[in-house]
């Protein structure tokens, strides 16, 4: 049995305001080709098919196209993630299951597997503790108790099946010990966020979603990761999907690298150096996060940067040699200051150096301080 494990498509997401749907459509084409070439027996999507509960219509159209093409190759199994609307995602689920597309969004059905060959695949959607405690008969709050209850349903079903039945659990959760990135939504609402890997005991393979970095967790668990990077915290990620073979006692996993439509780059330095240094040539075609270290904030910094780095999307300022902030309370530091004093202080705090004579004259003119204007002039 061979599975193709993916997760966290986040269809409809943007990257710092730049649309990703074209790149996501190209990735879908690649995934369909891979599924066919690898002769997979099932395709798993471990949650967050969409980026939000009400996805844009073009994202829905892409999901429809992707799932239909994949289901023509092998059964497709999808669980709802914390970004998905479980109710909307499950529309037509009974009818779609007859066509090989299994959408699972109900916690109470965690112990009802989809059988593919001799493999039992248990689908556990994202479990918001307060929303599913009643359905699972759980009194205690937190992700741990509700996931433990869902896994009890899984183990109870397995106990009634023939000895040697192989079990795969598909879940959308945060497993303790795994490495998060800056682009996942916090699961803190509804209790403790993480669950121990031991929660999934008895599963031969745990196909996880939620964290965007591909990684192994526990003995037989793995996060597929997102197909594209969604924040600069993922700059070092090597995005992949997992081909999982379950012919032997232990699963064999092959990671297949996803195509990279545009790499990420982080650059740091003065504006003049960044615009001239050959070291940064590779960043010219990348999404770029820039940190400028000029002591004085340059005018039109982003516009000038984009002449060399047309895909620069984030700009930070960390001036080197800037004066340290004055100690004391905010009120104490403002006591006795005129409006012009405050304006001068603001300029110096932002740039690390005082306003020059012409700038001070302009500030005085705007503030209506005629005496200072004449003195500066």
Secondary structure, DSSP 8 states (H G I E B T S, - for coil): -EEEEE----BT-EETTEE-HHHHHHHHHHHHHHHHHTT-SEEEE-S-SBSSSS--HHHHHHHHHHHHHHHTTSEEEEE--TTS-HHHHTTTHHHHHHTTEEEE--GGGTT--EEETTEEEEEE----HHHHHHHHT--S-SHHHHHHHHHHHHHHHHHTS-TT-EEEEEEE-EETT----TTS----TTS--EE-GGGGTT-SEEEEES-SS-EEETTTEEE---SS--SGGGTT---EEEEEE-SSSS-EEEEEE---SS-EEEEEE-HHHHHH-GGGGGGGGSEEEEEE--SS--TTHHHHHHHH-TTEEEEEE--TT------S-HHHHHTT--HHHHHHHHHHHHHSS---HHHHHHHHHHHT-HHHHHHH-
